[in-house]
C-alpha cells in the first residue's frame, strides 16, 4: 500500500476536496474545480493559435468550439484524477471500495457474504484496519482486535487447551499421602483446535449488561471476520456472557424480603363478585368480538378469562379490551331502530355516545336495545344513560335529550373464536378472589327491603 498522502491536493492539481468524492461529479466543489480546469485548457488553446486569431473571449465560432472541447477534456481529466485517487485507500470512493480493497480482505465475499456495517467512512476504516491485522498473523490478539472493530462490546477469545493448562486444583491422593495438582478444567487435548468467543456488553446509559445492538448482525459479521483472521483448522463457540456484579446493586448488608403468592389464594373477598354469567353470548362476524346486550361488562378488566360453555366455540379466551362499539367514533350518520319502543333515525357515534338531533332518547325504556343496520358498528347495543341537563338513566330521564350513552356490552378477545354464533352460555371472571356468583330467586316478596 502506498504511503498515506496528507491531502489529495498534494499530488493531484484540481482533485475534489470532498472525501469520499461523488462518482457522478456533482456539487459546488466540482463546478468550481471544473471551471478552473476549463480556463486552463482554454488558455493553452489560445496560446497555440496563429496571430491572426486574436479573440480572448468566447464569442467567435472557433472559441465556442474550443470551449466545448475544453469542457470535455476537463471532465476527462477530473474523472481520471479521481480514479487515480481511488488507488490510495484513504481516498477510495465508497462505490469502488469493495472492488479495490474489500476483495483483498474478503476474497470469498461473493459466496460467503459481506460484513454489514453502517457508514461509508466507517467501512473504509474497517477494511484498512483489517489489512493491518492480516499482516500480523492469525493470533489470539489479532482475532480479538478484529472483533472489536465491529462493536463497542468486549470480546474475549479463550483458547480451550491453553485455559486448561493454567487452571489447576489440588486433590488429596490417599495412596501417596499428599496433595496432587491436577487440571481444573474439563478441557484437554481433544479441544486443542477449539476456542470460545465471549461477548460482554454494558449499556453506556444505564450501566446494565444487555445484548449488544443488533446481536444477530454482529454475530454474522463476527463469522465473516473470523473466517479471514482465524487459523483455518480451528472452530469456535460464540457466546453472550452475562455476569452478576452485586457490588453495584447492594450498598449495605444483604437482606431478603420473601412473599409467597400462594397466600393470596387462601384469602377471599366475600363481598366481591367472582364472575358474570349469561346465556345470550354472541360471537360477531369478526370472531374476536363477543357481545351480550343483557349484561354489562364495565367491571371486567383486561386479561380476564372468558369461558364459553356451550356451542362450537367451547373453550377459554383472554379479554383484551372492554368496548361500547367496535369503532368508537363514526362521524357518518347511520340508520338505526330500537326495540321495544320502535324509535328510528340516523345517528353518529362519538367516543361511545350516540347523537341524533331529531331524536328524544328520553322516550326509550329501560332495557332498550338499539340496532345499527349499516356501517362498521352494525349490530345491537343496549342504551344506558340519556345525556344532557335533563338526562338520567334510560327509562327514568325527564328529557328531552339528543345524546345517549350505551352500556359496555362488548368484549374484544386476544384470539379469534372459531365460529360466529349466537345464544352461547358463558362465564367471564370479575375477580379471581371474589366468591359471590349471581343467584336467581323466584317467588320471594322483597318489598320489605325497599321500605324507607
C-alpha positions, 0 to 999 in steps of 0.5 A: 500500500502506498504511503498515506498522502496528507491531502489529495491536493498534494499530488493531484492539481484540481482533485475534489476536496470532498472525501469520499468524492461523488462518482457522478461529479456533482456539487459546488466543489466540482463546478468550481474545480471544473471551471478552473480546469476549463480556463486552463485548457482554454488558455493553452488553446489560445496560446497555440493559435496563429496571430491572426486569431486574436479573440480572448473571449468566447464569442467567435465560432472557433472559441465556442468550439474550443470551449466545448472541447475544453469542457470535455477534456476537463471532465476527462481529466477530473474523472481520471484524477479521481480514479487515480485517487481511488488507488490510495485507500484513504481516498477510495470512493465508497462505490469502488471500495469493495472492488479495490480493497474489500476483495483483498480482505474478503476474497470469498465475499461473493459466496460467503457474504459481506460484513454489514456495517453502517457508514461509508467512512466507517467501512473504509476504516474497517477494511484498512484496519483489517489489512493491518491485522492480516499482516500480523498473523492469525493470533489470539490478539489479532482475532480479538482486535478484529472483533472489536472493530465491529462493536463497542462490546468486549470480546474475549477469545479463550483458547480451550487447551491453553485455559486448561493448562493454567487452571489447576486444583489440588486433590488429596491422593490417599495412596501417596499421602499428599496433595496432587495438582491436577487440571481444573478444567474439563478441557484437554487435548481433544479441544486443542483446535477449539476456542470460545468467543465471549461477548460482554456488553454494558449499556453506556446509559444505564450501566446494565449488561444487555445484548449488544445492538443488533446481536444477530448482525454482529454475530454474522459479521463476527463469522465473516471476520473470523473466517479471514483472521482465524487459523483455518483448522480451528472452530469456535463457540460464540457466546453472550456472557452475562455476569452478576456484579452485586457490588453495584446493586447492594450498598449495605448488608444483604437482606431478603424480603420473601412473599409467597403468592400462594397466600393470596389464594387462601384469602377471599373477598366475600363481598366481591363478585367472582364472575358474570354469567349469561346465556345470550353470548354472541360471537360477531362476524369478526370472531374476536368480538363477543357481545351480550346486550343483557349484561354489562361488562364495565367491571371486567378488566383486561386479561380476564378469562372468558369461558364459553360453555356451550356451542362450537366455540367451547373453550377459554379466551383472554379479554383484551379490551372492554368496548361500547362499539367496535369503532368508537367514533363514526362521524357518518350518520347511520340508520338505526331502530330500537326495540321495544319502543320502535324509535328510528333515525340516523345517528353518529357515534362519538367516543361511545355516545350516540347523537341524533338531533331529531331524536328524544332518547328520553322516550326509550325504556329501560332495557332498550336495545338499539340496532345499527343496520349499516356501517362498521358498528352494525349490530345491537347495543343496549342504551344506558344513560340519556345525556344532557341537563335533563338526562338520567338513566334510560327509562327514568330521564325527564328529557328531552335529550339528543345524546345517549350513552350505551352500556359496555356490552362488548368484549374484544378477545386476544384470539379469534373464536372459531365460529360466529354464533349466537345464544352461547352460555358463558362465564367471564371472571370479575375477580379471581378472589371474589366468591359471590356468583349471581343467584336467581330467586323466584317467588320471594316478596322483597318489598320489605327491603325497599321500605324507607 
